[in-house]
Amino acid sequence: MAKLSAPRDRPRLERGQEEKNGAKPAPTDAWEVARRRYRLSERHVAMARELGLNPRKLGSLDNHRQEPWKAPLRQFIEELHAKRFGRR
Protein backbone atom coordinates (compact mmCIF):
# COMPACT_ATOMS: atom_id res chain seq x y z
CA MET A 1 0.00 0.00 0.00
CA ALA A 2 1.39 3.42 -0.96
CA LYS A 3 2.08 5.81 1.84
CA LEU A 4 0.27 9.13 1.43
CA SER A 5 2.28 12.14 2.42
CA ALA A 6 0.79 15.26 3.91
CA PRO A 7 1.00 18.42 1.81
CA ARG A 8 4.05 20.47 2.62
CA ASP A 9 3.44 23.62 4.52
CA ARG A 10 4.96 26.68 2.97
CA PRO A 11 7.45 28.39 5.25
CA ARG A 12 6.03 31.42 6.99
CA LEU A 13 7.53 34.68 5.85
CA GLU A 14 8.27 37.48 8.26
CA ARG A 15 6.68 40.87 7.74
CA GLY A 16 8.27 42.63 4.78
CA GLN A 17 9.76 39.46 3.29
CA GLU A 18 8.85 38.51 -0.23
CA GLU A 19 8.43 35.12 -1.85
CA LYS A 20 10.88 33.90 -4.49
CA ASN A 21 8.83 35.29 -7.37
CA GLY A 22 8.75 38.76 -5.77
CA ALA A 23 5.10 38.66 -4.75
CA LYS A 24 4.14 39.27 -1.14
CA PRO A 25 2.08 36.56 0.53
CA ALA A 26 -1.63 37.20 1.01
CA PRO A 27 -2.44 38.53 4.48
CA THR A 28 -4.31 36.14 6.74
CA ASP A 29 -5.43 38.58 9.43
CA ALA A 30 -8.73 40.37 8.75
CA TRP A 31 -7.34 43.63 10.15
CA GLU A 32 -4.31 43.42 7.88
CA VAL A 33 -6.61 42.96 4.88
CA ALA A 34 -8.71 45.96 5.98
CA ARG A 35 -5.59 48.07 6.59
CA ARG A 36 -4.38 47.47 3.04
CA ARG A 37 -7.77 47.75 1.36
CA TYR A 38 -8.79 51.02 3.03
CA ARG A 39 -5.25 52.41 3.38
CA LEU A 40 -5.41 52.73 7.16
CA SER A 41 -2.40 53.38 9.36
CA GLU A 42 -1.54 51.22 12.34
CA ARG A 43 -2.93 54.00 14.55
CA HIS A 44 -6.31 53.91 12.80
CA VAL A 45 -6.44 50.11 13.07
CA ALA A 46 -5.67 50.32 16.80
CA MET A 47 -8.43 52.92 17.31
CA ALA A 48 -10.93 50.83 15.31
CA ARG A 49 -10.06 47.75 17.39
CA GLU A 50 -10.58 49.70 20.62
CA LEU A 51 -13.98 50.79 19.31
CA GLY A 52 -14.87 47.18 18.57
CA LEU A 53 -15.44 47.73 14.84
CA ASN A 54 -15.68 44.69 12.59
CA PRO A 55 -12.92 44.82 9.93
CA ARG A 56 -15.17 43.11 7.38
CA LYS A 57 -17.83 45.83 7.75
CA LEU A 58 -15.56 48.84 7.17
CA GLY A 59 -16.64 49.00 3.54
CA SER A 60 -20.09 50.17 4.52
CA LEU A 61 -18.57 52.94 6.65
CA ASP A 62 -16.15 54.06 3.95
CA ASN A 63 -17.10 56.93 1.66
CA HIS A 64 -16.53 54.84 -1.46
CA ARG A 65 -19.50 56.25 -3.41
CA GLN A 66 -18.56 59.85 -2.59
CA GLU A 67 -21.64 60.45 -0.49
CA PRO A 68 -21.37 64.08 0.65
CA TRP A 69 -22.72 63.39 4.15
CA LYS A 70 -20.12 60.73 4.93
CA ALA A 71 -16.67 61.53 6.28
CA PRO A 72 -13.65 59.63 4.95
CA LEU A 73 -13.06 56.40 6.90
CA ARG A 74 -9.88 57.61 8.64
CA GLN A 75 -11.58 60.80 9.79
CA PHE A 76 -14.70 58.88 10.88
CA ILE A 77 -12.64 56.51 13.04
CA GLU A 78 -10.75 59.43 14.63
CA GLU A 79 -13.97 61.33 15.41
CA LEU A 80 -15.71 58.26 16.82
CA HIS A 81 -12.68 57.42 18.99
CA ALA A 82 -12.45 61.01 20.29
CA LYS A 83 -16.18 61.03 21.06
CA ARG A 84 -16.08 57.75 22.96
CA PHE A 85 -12.72 57.99 24.77
CA GLY A 86 -12.04 61.75 24.73
CA ARG A 87 -8.96 63.41 23.35
CA ARG A 88 -5.78 61.56 24.26
Phi and psi in radians as a Rosetta constraint file:
Dihedral C 1 N 2 CA 2 C 2 CIRCULARHARMONIC -1.339 0.35
Dihedral N 2 CA 2 C 2 N 3 CIRCULARHARMONIC 2.427 0.35
Dihedral C 2 N 3 CA 3 C 3 CIRCULARHARMONIC -1.496 0.35
Dihedral N 3 CA 3 C 3 N 4 CIRCULARHARMONIC 2.207 0.35
Dihedral C 3 N 4 CA 4 C 4 CIRCULARHARMONIC -1.534 0.35
Dihedral N 4 CA 4 C 4 N 5 CIRCULARHARMONIC 2.292 0.35
Dihedral C 4 N 5 CA 5 C 5 CIRCULARHARMONIC -1.731 0.35
Dihedral N 5 CA 5 C 5 N 6 CIRCULARHARMONIC 2.590 0.35
Dihedral C 5 N 6 CA 6 C 6 CIRCULARHARMONIC -1.284 0.35
Dihedral N 6 CA 6 C 6 N 7 CIRCULARHARMONIC 2.595 0.35
Dihedral C 6 N 7 CA 7 C 7 CIRCULARHARMONIC -1.101 0.35
Dihedral N 7 CA 7 C 7 N 8 CIRCULARHARMONIC 2.493 0.35
Dihedral C 7 N 8 CA 8 C 8 CIRCULARHARMONIC -1.282 0.35
Dihedral N 8 CA 8 C 8 N 9 CIRCULARHARMONIC 2.371 0.35
Dihedral C 8 N 9 CA 9 C 9 CIRCULARHARMONIC -1.412 0.35
Dihedral N 9 CA 9 C 9 N 10 CIRCULARHARMONIC 2.388 0.35
Dihedral C 9 N 10 CA 10 C 10 CIRCULARHARMONIC -1.274 0.35
Dihedral N 10 CA 10 C 10 N 11 CIRCULARHARMONIC 2.492 0.35
Dihedral C 10 N 11 CA 11 C 11 CIRCULARHARMONIC -1.140 0.35
Dihedral N 11 CA 11 C 11 N 12 CIRCULARHARMONIC 2.434 0.35
Dihedral C 11 N 12 CA 12 C 12 CIRCULARHARMONIC -1.258 0.35
Dihedral N 12 CA 12 C 12 N 13 CIRCULARHARMONIC 2.394 0.35
Dihedral C 12 N 13 CA 13 C 13 CIRCULARHARMONIC -1.744 0.35
Dihedral N 13 CA 13 C 13 N 14 CIRCULARHARMONIC 2.476 0.35
Dihedral C 13 N 14 CA 14 C 14 CIRCULARHARMONIC -1.285 0.35
Dihedral N 14 CA 14 C 14 N 15 CIRCULARHARMONIC 2.851 0.35
Dihedral C 14 N 15 CA 15 C 15 CIRCULARHARMONIC -1.045 0.35
Dihedral N 15 CA 15 C 15 N 16 CIRCULARHARMONIC 2.281 0.35
Dihedral C 15 N 16 CA 16 C 16 CIRCULARHARMONIC 1.616 0.35
Dihedral N 16 CA 16 C 16 N 17 CIRCULARHARMONIC -0.251 0.35
Dihedral C 16 N 17 CA 17 C 17 CIRCULARHARMONIC -1.366 0.35
Dihedral N 17 CA 17 C 17 N 18 CIRCULARHARMONIC 2.657 0.35
Dihedral C 17 N 18 CA 18 C 18 CIRCULARHARMONIC -2.059 0.35
Dihedral N 18 CA 18 C 18 N 19 CIRCULARHARMONIC 2.704 0.35
Dihedral C 18 N 19 CA 19 C 19 CIRCULARHARMONIC -1.277 0.35
Dihedral N 19 CA 19 C 19 N 20 CIRCULARHARMONIC 3.051 0.35
Dihedral C 19 N 20 CA 20 C 20 CIRCULARHARMONIC -1.046 0.35
Dihedral N 20 CA 20 C 20 N 21 CIRCULARHARMONIC -0.623 0.35
Dihedral C 20 N 21 CA 21 C 21 CIRCULARHARMONIC -1.446 0.35
Dihedral N 21 CA 21 C 21 N 22 CIRCULARHARMONIC 0.028 0.35
Dihedral C 21 N 22 CA 22 C 22 CIRCULARHARMONIC 1.648 0.35
Dihedral N 22 CA 22 C 22 N 23 CIRCULARHARMONIC -0.165 0.35
Dihedral C 22 N 23 CA 23 C 23 CIRCULARHARMONIC -1.493 0.35
Dihedral N 23 CA 23 C 23 N 24 CIRCULARHARMONIC 2.492 0.35
Dihedral C 23 N 24 CA 24 C 24 CIRCULARHARMONIC -1.413 0.35
Dihedral N 24 CA 24 C 24 N 25 CIRCULARHARMONIC 2.556 0.35
Dihedral C 24 N 25 CA 25 C 25 CIRCULARHARMONIC -1.191 0.35
Dihedral N 25 CA 25 C 25 N 26 CIRCULARHARMONIC 2.679 0.35
Dihedral C 25 N 26 CA 26 C 26 CIRCULARHARMONIC -1.205 0.35
Dihedral N 26 CA 26 C 26 N 27 CIRCULARHARMONIC 2.380 0.35
Dihedral C 26 N 27 CA 27 C 27 CIRCULARHARMONIC -1.205 0.35
Dihedral N 27 CA 27 C 27 N 28 CIRCULARHARMONIC 2.528 0.35
Dihedral C 27 N 28 CA 28 C 28 CIRCULARHARMONIC -1.795 0.35
Dihedral N 28 CA 28 C 28 N 29 CIRCULARHARMONIC -0.400 0.35
Dihedral C 28 N 29 CA 29 C 29 CIRCULARHARMONIC -1.447 0.35
Dihedral N 29 CA 29 C 29 N 30 CIRCULARHARMONIC 2.354 0.35
Dihedral C 29 N 30 CA 30 C 30 CIRCULARHARMONIC -1.102 0.35
Dihedral N 30 CA 30 C 30 N 31 CIRCULARHARMONIC -0.614 0.35
Dihedral C 30 N 31 CA 31 C 31 CIRCULARHARMONIC -1.222 0.35
Dihedral N 31 CA 31 C 31 N 32 CIRCULARHARMONIC -0.591 0.35
Dihedral C 31 N 32 CA 32 C 32 CIRCULARHARMONIC -1.169 0.35
Dihedral N 32 CA 32 C 32 N 33 CIRCULARHARMONIC -0.692 0.35
Dihedral C 32 N 33 CA 33 C 33 CIRCULARHARMONIC -1.097 0.35
Dihedral N 33 CA 33 C 33 N 34 CIRCULARHARMONIC -0.802 0.35
Dihedral C 33 N 34 CA 34 C 34 CIRCULARHARMONIC -1.124 0.35
Dihedral N 34 CA 34 C 34 N 35 CIRCULARHARMONIC -0.685 0.35
Dihedral C 34 N 35 CA 35 C 35 CIRCULARHARMONIC -1.080 0.35
Dihedral N 35 CA 35 C 35 N 36 CIRCULARHARMONIC -0.729 0.35
Dihedral C 35 N 36 CA 36 C 36 CIRCULARHARMONIC -1.274 0.35
Dihedral N 36 CA 36 C 36 N 37 CIRCULARHARMONIC -0.754 0.35
Dihedral C 36 N 37 CA 37 C 37 CIRCULARHARMONIC -1.148 0.35
Dihedral N 37 CA 37 C 37 N 38 CIRCULARHARMONIC -0.722 0.35
Dihedral C 37 N 38 CA 38 C 38 CIRCULARHARMONIC -1.812 0.35
Dihedral N 38 CA 38 C 38 N 39 CIRCULARHARMONIC 0.155 0.35
Dihedral C 38 N 39 CA 39 C 39 CIRCULARHARMONIC 0.945 0.35
Dihedral N 39 CA 39 C 39 N 40 CIRCULARHARMONIC 0.894 0.35
Dihedral C 39 N 40 CA 40 C 40 CIRCULARHARMONIC -1.639 0.35
Dihedral N 40 CA 40 C 40 N 41 CIRCULARHARMONIC 2.601 0.35
Dihedral C 40 N 41 CA 41 C 41 CIRCULARHARMONIC -1.482 0.35
Dihedral N 41 CA 41 C 41 N 42 CIRCULARHARMONIC 2.969 0.35
Dihedral C 41 N 42 CA 42 C 42 CIRCULARHARMONIC -1.065 0.35
Dihedral N 42 CA 42 C 42 N 43 CIRCULARHARMONIC -0.610 0.35
Dihedral C 42 N 43 CA 43 C 43 CIRCULARHARMONIC -1.105 0.35
Dihedral N 43 CA 43 C 43 N 44 CIRCULARHARMONIC -0.759 0.35
Dihedral C 43 N 44 CA 44 C 44 CIRCULARHARMONIC -1.164 0.35
Dihedral N 44 CA 44 C 44 N 45 CIRCULARHARMONIC -0.666 0.35
Dihedral C 44 N 45 CA 45 C 45 CIRCULARHARMONIC -1.124 0.35
Dihedral N 45 CA 45 C 45 N 46 CIRCULARHARMONIC -0.732 0.35
Dihedral C 45 N 46 CA 46 C 46 CIRCULARHARMONIC -1.097 0.35
Dihedral N 46 CA 46 C 46 N 47 CIRCULARHARMONIC -0.743 0.35
Dihedral C 46 N 47 CA 47 C 47 CIRCULARHARMONIC -1.131 0.35
Dihedral N 47 CA 47 C 47 N 48 CIRCULARHARMONIC -0.740 0.35
Dihedral C 47 N 48 CA 48 C 48 CIRCULARHARMONIC -1.124 0.35
Dihedral N 48 CA 48 C 48 N 49 CIRCULARHARMONIC -0.654 0.35
Dihedral C 48 N 49 CA 49 C 49 CIRCULARHARMONIC -1.134 0.35
Dihedral N 49 CA 49 C 49 N 50 CIRCULARHARMONIC -0.751 0.35
Dihedral C 49 N 50 CA 50 C 50 CIRCULARHARMONIC -1.069 0.35
Dihedral N 50 CA 50 C 50 N 51 CIRCULARHARMONIC -0.618 0.35
Dihedral C 50 N 51 CA 51 C 51 CIRCULARHARMONIC -1.306 0.35
Dihedral N 51 CA 51 C 51 N 52 CIRCULARHARMONIC -0.266 0.35
Dihedral C 51 N 52 CA 52 C 52 CIRCULARHARMONIC 1.422 0.35
Dihedral N 52 CA 52 C 52 N 53 CIRCULARHARMONIC 0.433 0.35
Dihedral C 52 N 53 CA 53 C 53 CIRCULARHARMONIC -1.278 0.35
Dihedral N 53 CA 53 C 53 N 54 CIRCULARHARMONIC 2.599 0.35
Dihedral C 53 N 54 CA 54 C 54 CIRCULARHARMONIC -1.552 0.35
Dihedral N 54 CA 54 C 54 N 55 CIRCULARHARMONIC 2.137 0.35
Dihedral C 54 N 55 CA 55 C 55 CIRCULARHARMONIC -1.108 0.35
Dihedral N 55 CA 55 C 55 N 56 CIRCULARHARMONIC -0.427 0.35
Dihedral C 55 N 56 CA 56 C 56 CIRCULARHARMONIC -1.386 0.35
Dihedral N 56 CA 56 C 56 N 57 CIRCULARHARMONIC -0.243 0.35
Dihedral C 56 N 57 CA 57 C 57 CIRCULARHARMONIC -1.786 0.35
Dihedral N 57 CA 57 C 57 N 58 CIRCULARHARMONIC 0.103 0.35
Dihedral C 57 N 58 CA 58 C 58 CIRCULARHARMONIC -1.172 0.35
Dihedral N 58 CA 58 C 58 N 59 CIRCULARHARMONIC -0.417 0.35
Dihedral C 58 N 59 CA 59 C 59 CIRCULARHARMONIC -1.082 0.35
Dihedral N 59 CA 59 C 59 N 60 CIRCULARHARMONIC -0.585 0.35
Dihedral C 59 N 60 CA 60 C 60 CIRCULARHARMONIC -1.318 0.35
Dihedral N 60 CA 60 C 60 N 61 CIRCULARHARMONIC -0.385 0.35
Dihedral C 60 N 61 CA 61 C 61 CIRCULARHARMONIC -1.535 0.35
Dihedral N 61 CA 61 C 61 N 62 CIRCULARHARMONIC -0.362 0.35
Dihedral C 61 N 62 CA 62 C 62 CIRCULARHARMONIC -1.280 0.35
Dihedral N 62 CA 62 C 62 N 63 CIRCULARHARMONIC 2.595 0.35
Dihedral C 62 N 63 CA 63 C 63 CIRCULARHARMONIC -1.549 0.35
Dihedral N 63 CA 63 C 63 N 64 CIRCULARHARMONIC 1.022 0.35
Dihedral C 63 N 64 CA 64 C 64 CIRCULARHARMONIC -1.368 0.35
Dihedral N 64 CA 64 C 64 N 65 CIRCULARHARMONIC -0.345 0.35
Dihedral C 64 N 65 CA 65 C 65 CIRCULARHARMONIC -1.756 0.35
Dihedral N 65 CA 65 C 65 N 66 CIRCULARHARMONIC 0.178 0.35
Dihedral C 65 N 66 CA 66 C 66 CIRCULARHARMONIC 1.017 0.35
Dihedral N 66 CA 66 C 66 N 67 CIRCULARHARMONIC 0.779 0.35
Dihedral C 66 N 67 CA 67 C 67 CIRCULARHARMONIC -1.274 0.35
Dihedral N 67 CA 67 C 67 N 68 CIRCULARHARMONIC 2.217 0.35
Dihedral C 67 N 68 CA 68 C 68 CIRCULARHARMONIC -1.156 0.35
Dihedral N 68 CA 68 C 68 N 69 CIRCULARHARMONIC -0.393 0.35
Dihedral C 68 N 69 CA 69 C 69 CIRCULARHARMONIC -1.492 0.35
Dihedral N 69 CA 69 C 69 N 70 CIRCULARHARMONIC -0.197 0.35
Dihedral C 69 N 70 CA 70 C 70 CIRCULARHARMONIC -1.658 0.35
Dihedral N 70 CA 70 C 70 N 71 CIRCULARHARMONIC 2.433 0.35
Dihedral C 70 N 71 CA 71 C 71 CIRCULARHARMONIC -1.468 0.35
Dihedral N 71 CA 71 C 71 N 72 CIRCULARHARMONIC 2.716 0.35
Dihedral C 71 N 72 CA 72 C 72 CIRCULARHARMONIC -1.014 0.35
Dihedral N 72 CA 72 C 72 N 73 CIRCULARHARMONIC 2.658 0.35
Dihedral C 72 N 73 CA 73 C 73 CIRCULARHARMONIC -1.001 0.35
Dihedral N 73 CA 73 C 73 N 74 CIRCULARHARMONIC -0.768 0.35
Dihedral C 73 N 74 CA 74 C 74 CIRCULARHARMONIC -1.059 0.35
Dihedral N 74 CA 74 C 74 N 75 CIRCULARHARMONIC -0.785 0.35
Dihedral C 74 N 75 CA 75 C 75 CIRCULARHARMONIC -1.160 0.35
Dihedral N 75 CA 75 C 75 N 76 CIRCULARHARMONIC -0.695 0.35
Dihedral C 75 N 76 CA 76 C 76 CIRCULARHARMONIC -1.061 0.35
Dihedral N 76 CA 76 C 76 N 77 CIRCULARHARMONIC -0.778 0.35
Dihedral C 76 N 77 CA 77 C 77 CIRCULARHARMONIC -1.111 0.35
Dihedral N 77 CA 77 C 77 N 78 CIRCULARHARMONIC -0.761 0.35
Dihedral C 77 N 78 CA 78 C 78 CIRCULARHARMONIC -1.074 0.35
Dihedral N 78 CA 78 C 78 N 79 CIRCULARHARMONIC -0.784 0.35
Dihedral C 78 N 79 CA 79 C 79 CIRCULARHARMONIC -1.150 0.35
Dihedral N 79 CA 79 C 79 N 80 CIRCULARHARMONIC -0.735 0.35
Dihedral C 79 N 80 CA 80 C 80 CIRCULARHARMONIC -1.129 0.35
Dihedral N 80 CA 80 C 80 N 81 CIRCULARHARMONIC -0.704 0.35
Dihedral C 80 N 81 CA 81 C 81 CIRCULARHARMONIC -1.149 0.35
Dihedral N 81 CA 81 C 81 N 82 CIRCULARHARMONIC -0.753 0.35
Dihedral C 81 N 82 CA 82 C 82 CIRCULARHARMONIC -1.138 0.35
Dihedral N 82 CA 82 C 82 N 83 CIRCULARHARMONIC -0.652 0.35
Dihedral C 82 N 83 CA 83 C 83 CIRCULARHARMONIC -1.181 0.35
Dihedral N 83 CA 83 C 83 N 84 CIRCULARHARMONIC -0.712 0.35
Dihedral C 83 N 84 CA 84 C 84 CIRCULARHARMONIC -1.388 0.35
Dihedral N 84 CA 84 C 84 N 85 CIRCULARHARMONIC -0.765 0.35
Dihedral C 84 N 85 CA 85 C 85 CIRCULARHARMONIC -1.869 0.35
Dihedral N 85 CA 85 C 85 N 86 CIRCULARHARMONIC -0.082 0.35
Dihedral C 85 N 86 CA 86 C 86 CIRCULARHARMONIC 1.393 0.35
Dihedral N 86 CA 86 C 86 N 87 CIRCULARHARMONIC 2.953 0.35
Dihedral C 86 N 87 CA 87 C 87 CIRCULARHARMONIC -1.267 0.35
Dihedral N 87 CA 87 C 87 N 88 CIRCULARHARMONIC 2.288 0.35
